[in-house]
Amino acid sequence: MGQKINPLGFRLGTTQNHHSFWFAQPKNYSEGLQEDKKIRNCIKNYIQKNRKKGSNRKMESDSSSEVITHIEIQKEIDTIHVIIHIGFPNLLKKKGAIEELEKDLQKEVNSVNQRLNIAIEKVKEPYRQPNILAEYIAFQLKNRVSFRKAMKKAIELTKKVDIKGIKIQIAGRLAGKEIARAECIKKGRLPLQTIRAKIDYCCYPIRTIYGVLGVKIWIFVEEE
């Protein structure tokens, strides 16, 4: 039986970089990790809370809007830099959104002397990111679209971007069946054992009326 490993952790230091940049003494290291987790959860909760207020938008625009690909945290002595990489930053561009988010994040920061600096970076090719594709599939499944059709539509979105391969897997009670199973669809190459191959990966849970479905997406971007 093959041993499985996260493709991102497998490539740390080669084609994948850390999303947190800071130094701490061993006795304070756990507090720094918990603080990073609180900051990321606070940002994601803020996005979800404000998305529900404007949930009357069209299906295509809302299916992948305001999806965070990743959050970088850089800590200095008196400043915490938070860089939010987002697909379509329409929500955070509203007047007063950044100030409101800073107030919420300041409550999660342990030190009062450290100030927050939030920056928003728009992803150049949104449909090259597995998180955005997973959100798109989740929106389709919640609207009773067939899971096979949703996976094929997600792969069609990647035709306009420059990727070398993609694999999508959905597991759970598919189509409301009593027995859970896994279905996958693949296009192109996907060298998971090659460390120099840059592969983006995400695991995304979807809550449906039949239970929780798990979506995994691998994208082979390029090879160094």
C-alpha positions in Angstrom: 0.0 0.0 0.0 1.4 3.4 -1.0 2.3 6.0 1.7 0.4 9.2 1.1 1.9 12.7 1.9 0.6 16.2 1.4 2.0 17.5 -2.0 2.6 21.0 -0.5 4.5 19.8 2.6 6.5 17.4 0.4 7.9 20.3 -1.6 8.6 22.8 1.1 12.0 24.5 0.4 12.0 23.5 -3.3 9.0 24.7 -5.2 6.8 25.5 -2.2 7.4 28.3 0.3 6.1 28.8 3.8 3.1 31.0 4.4 4.3 32.3 7.7 7.6 34.2 8.1 8.7 34.9 11.7 11.1 33.8 14.5 10.3 32.9 18.1 11.9 31.3 21.1 11.0 27.6 21.7 8.8 28.5 24.7 6.8 31.1 22.6 6.6 29.0 19.4 3.2 27.4 20.2 1.7 30.8 21.0 2.9 32.1 17.6 1.3 29.2 15.8 -2.0 29.6 17.6 -2.0 33.4 16.8 -1.5 32.6 13.1 -4.4 30.2 13.1 -6.6 32.8 14.9 -5.7 35.4 12.3 -6.5 33.2 9.4 -9.8 31.9 10.9 -10.8 35.5 11.6 -10.2 36.6 8.0 -12.1 33.6 6.6 -15.0 34.1 9.0 -15.2 37.8 8.0 -15.3 36.9 4.3 -18.1 34.3 4.9 -20.1 36.6 7.1 -20.2 39.4 4.6 -20.8 37.1 1.6 -24.0 35.9 3.2 -25.3 39.5 3.3 -24.9 39.8 -0.5 -26.0 36.3 -1.4 -28.5 37.5 -3.9 -26.0 37.9 -6.7 -25.8 35.8 -9.8 -24.7 32.2 -9.8 -21.6 32.5 -11.9 -20.2 35.6 -10.1 -20.9 34.3 -6.6 -19.6 30.8 -7.1 -15.9 31.8 -7.0 -16.1 35.4 -5.6 -14.0 36.4 -2.6 -12.2 33.1 -2.4 -9.0 33.3 -0.4 -6.2 31.2 -2.0 -3.7 31.7 0.9 -2.8 34.2 3.6 0.8 35.2 4.3 1.8 36.4 7.7 5.1 38.2 8.3 6.0 39.2 11.9 8.4 41.9 12.9 9.2 43.4 16.3 6.3 45.9 16.3 4.4 45.1 13.1 2.5 42.1 11.8 2.1 42.2 8.0 -0.9 40.2 6.7 -1.0 39.6 2.9 -4.4 38.2 1.7 -4.2 36.5 -1.7 -7.7 36.5 -3.1 -9.3 35.6 -6.4 -11.9 38.4 -6.8 -11.4 41.1 -4.1 -14.7 42.9 -4.6 -15.8 42.6 -1.0 -12.6 43.9 0.6 -12.4 46.9 -1.8 -15.6 48.3 -0.2 -15.1 51.5 1.9 -14.3 50.7 5.5 -13.9 47.0 4.9 -10.1 46.9 5.7 -10.6 49.1 8.8 -13.3 46.8 10.1 -11.2 43.7 9.4 -8.2 45.3 11.2 -10.3 45.9 14.4 -11.4 42.2 14.4 -7.8 41.0 13.9 -6.4 43.3 16.6 -8.6 41.4 19.1 -6.9 38.1 18.1 -3.3 39.5 18.4 -1.7 38.7 21.8 0.5 41.8 22.0 -1.1 45.2 22.2 2.2 46.9 21.1 2.2 45.2 17.7 0.2 47.0 14.9 -1.4 45.3 12.0 -0.7 46.0 8.3 -3.2 44.4 5.9 -2.5 44.2 2.2 -4.7 42.7 -0.5 -3.2 41.0 -3.6 -5.4 39.8 -6.4 -4.5 36.5 -8.0 -3.6 37.0 -11.6 -5.1 33.7 -12.9 -7.9 32.7 -10.5 -8.9 29.5 -12.2 -5.3 28.3 -11.8 -5.9 28.0 -8.0 -7.3 24.8 -6.6 -9.2 26.6 -3.8 -11.2 28.6 -6.3 -12.0 25.5 -8.4 -13.1 23.7 -5.2 -15.4 26.6 -4.3 -16.8 26.5 -7.8 -17.6 22.8 -7.5 -19.1 23.2 -4.1 -21.4 25.9 -5.4 -22.5 23.7 -8.2 -23.2 20.7 -6.0 -25.2 22.8 -3.5 -27.4 23.8 -6.5 -28.1 20.1 -7.3 -25.8 19.9 -10.3 -24.5 16.4 -11.1 -21.0 15.9 -9.6 -19.6 14.6 -12.9 -20.9 17.7 -14.7 -19.4 19.9 -12.0 -16.0 18.3 -12.3 -16.0 18.6 -16.1 -17.0 22.3 -15.9 -14.2 23.0 -13.5 -11.7 21.4 -15.9 -13.1 23.5 -18.7 -12.3 26.6 -16.7 -8.6 25.7 -16.6 -8.3 25.5 -20.4 -7.7 29.3 -20.6 -4.8 29.1 -18.1 -1.4 27.6 -18.6 -1.3 24.3 -16.6 0.1 20.9 -17.6 -2.3 18.6 -15.7 -5.2 18.5 -13.2 -6.9 15.8 -11.1 -10.2 16.3 -9.3 -11.5 13.7 -6.8 -14.9 13.8 -4.9 -15.6 11.3 -2.1 -18.7 10.7 -0.1 -22.4 9.9 -0.7 -22.4 10.9 -4.3 -25.8 11.5 -5.9 -27.4 10.5 -2.5 -26.3 6.9 -2.7 -26.3 4.8 0.5 -22.7 3.6 0.1 -20.0 6.3 0.0 -17.5 6.1 -2.8 -14.8 8.2 -4.6 -14.9 9.4 -8.2 -12.1 11.2 -9.9 -11.4 12.8 -13.3 -7.9 13.6 -14.6 -6.5 15.5 -17.6 -2.8 15.9 -18.5 0.2 14.9 -16.5 0.5 14.8 -12.7 4.0 13.7 -11.5 3.4 13.6 -7.7 6.7 11.8 -7.0 8.8 14.5 -8.7 9.9 17.1 -6.2 10.9 19.7 -8.8 7.4 19.6 -10.2 5.3 22.5 -8.8 1.9 21.2 -7.8 -0.9 23.1 -6.1 -3.2 21.1 -3.9 -6.3 21.6 -1.7 -8.7 19.6 0.3 -12.2 21.1 0.6 -15.2 19.8 2.5 -18.7 20.4 1.2 -21.8 20.1 3.4 -24.8 18.8 1.4 -28.2 17.4 2.5 -26.8 13.8 2.1 -23.8 14.5 4.2 -20.3 15.9 3.9 -18.4 15.4 0.6 -14.7 15.8 0.3 -13.1 17.4 -2.8 -9.4 17.1 -3.5 -7.8 19.0 -6.4 -4.2 18.6 -7.7 -2.9 21.0 -10.4 0.4 20.5 -12.1 1.6 24.0 -12.8 5.1 23.7 -14.2 8.4 21.8 -13.8 11.7 23.5 -12.8 
